[in-house]
C-alpha cells in the first residue's frame, strides 16, 4: 500500500463534508467502502459510519429515481434500450433489470 499516494488522493480529490463524510470533489459522491477503508488505513480523518450510512441512503434515493425514470421512458428510449440489450447479450437471451424486476427477451 502506497501510503503517500493514498493520502495525496484524499487531499487532492476528496473533501470531508460538514457531517464528517468524505466525498469526491468530482461528483460529490461518497467513495465505495474499499476506498474508504484505504483512506482510514493510512490515517485520513473522517467519520466512517457517517459515510456508510449516508452512501446507503443516497444509493437508495438514486435507485428510486432510476426506477421512476424507467417507468416514464418514451417508446424511442425503450427501443434504444432493446437495441443495446441485443447488442450486449445477443438474440434470444432473457435479461432482467435487477432494479425494476422487468424481464426482457432480446
C-alpha positions as CSV (number, residue, x, y, z in Angstrom):
1,X,0.0,0.0,0.0
2,X,1.4,3.3,-1.1
3,X,0.5,5.5,1.9
4,X,1.7,8.8,0.4
5,X,-0.3,8.1,-2.8
6,X,-3.5,7.4,-0.9
7,X,-3.1,10.4,1.3
8,X,-2.4,12.6,-1.7
9,X,-5.6,11.2,-3.4
10,X,-7.6,12.0,-0.3
11,X,-6.2,15.6,-0.1
12,X,-6.4,16.3,-3.8
13,X,-9.5,14.6,-5.0
14,X,-11.8,14.4,-1.9
15,X,-13.1,16.5,0.9
16,X,-14.8,16.0,4.2
17,X,-18.3,17.5,4.4
18,X,-19.9,19.2,7.4
19,X,-21.1,15.8,8.7
20,X,-17.7,14.2,8.6
21,X,-18.4,12.2,5.4
22,X,-15.7,12.1,2.8
23,X,-16.8,12.9,-0.8
24,X,-15.2,13.1,-4.2
25,X,-14.7,16.6,-5.4
26,X,-15.5,15.5,-9.0
27,X,-19.1,14.3,-8.3
28,X,-19.9,15.0,-4.7
29,X,-20.4,11.2,-4.1
30,X,-19.1,9.2,-1.1
31,X,-16.5,6.7,-2.3
32,X,-17.1,3.0,-2.2
33,X,-16.3,1.2,1.0
34,X,-13.0,-0.2,-0.2
35,X,-11.7,3.3,-1.0
36,X,-12.9,4.5,2.4
37,X,-11.1,1.6,4.1
38,X,-7.9,2.6,2.2
39,X,-8.3,6.2,3.4
40,X,-8.9,5.0,7.0
41,X,-5.9,2.6,6.9
42,X,-3.5,5.5,6.1
43,X,-4.9,7.7,8.8
44,X,-7.1,10.1,6.9
45,X,-9.6,11.7,9.3
46,X,-13.4,11.3,8.6
47,X,-16.4,9.6,10.0
48,X,-16.7,6.1,8.5
49,X,-20.1,5.4,10.0
50,X,-21.5,8.7,8.5
51,X,-20.0,7.7,5.1
52,X,-21.6,4.2,5.1
53,X,-25.0,5.3,6.3
54,X,-25.2,8.3,4.0
55,X,-24.0,6.4,1.0
56,X,-26.7,3.8,1.6
57,X,-29.4,6.5,1.8
58,X,-28.1,8.2,-1.3
59,X,-27.8,5.0,-3.2
60,X,-31.4,4.1,-2.3
61,X,-32.6,7.5,-3.5
62,X,-30.7,7.2,-6.8
63,X,-32.2,3.7,-7.4
64,X,-35.7,5.1,-6.7
65,X,-35.1,7.9,-9.2
66,X,-33.9,5.3,-11.8
67,X,-36.9,3.1,-11.3
68,X,-39.2,6.1,-11.8
69,X,-37.3,7.2,-14.9
70,X,-37.7,3.7,-16.4
71,X,-41.5,3.9,-15.9
72,X,-41.6,7.2,-17.8
73,X,-39.4,6.3,-20.8
74,X,-40.6,7.2,-24.3
75,X,-41.2,4.5,-26.9
76,X,-37.9,5.7,-28.6
77,X,-36.0,5.3,-25.4
78,X,-37.4,1.8,-24.9
79,X,-36.4,0.8,-28.4
80,X,-32.9,2.2,-27.8
81,X,-32.5,0.1,-24.7
82,X,-33.8,-3.0,-26.5
83,X,-31.2,-2.4,-29.2
84,X,-28.5,-2.1,-26.6
85,X,-29.6,-5.3,-24.8
86,X,-29.5,-7.2,-28.1
87,X,-26.0,-5.8,-28.9
88,X,-24.7,-6.7,-25.4
89,X,-26.3,-10.2,-24.9
90,X,-27.1,-11.4,-28.4
91,X,-30.5,-12.5,-29.7
92,X,-32.8,-14.9,-27.8
93,X,-31.4,-14.2,-24.3
94,X,-33.5,-13.3,-21.2
95,X,-32.3,-10.2,-19.4
96,X,-33.6,-9.0,-16.1
97,X,-33.3,-5.4,-14.8
98,X,-32.3,-6.1,-11.2
99,X,-33.7,-2.7,-10.1
100,X,-37.1,-2.8,-11.7
101,X,-37.6,-6.5,-11.9
102,X,-38.6,-6.2,-15.6
103,X,-37.7,-9.2,-17.7
104,X,-36.8,-8.7,-21.4
105,X,-36.2,-11.2,-24.3
106,X,-33.5,-10.0,-26.7
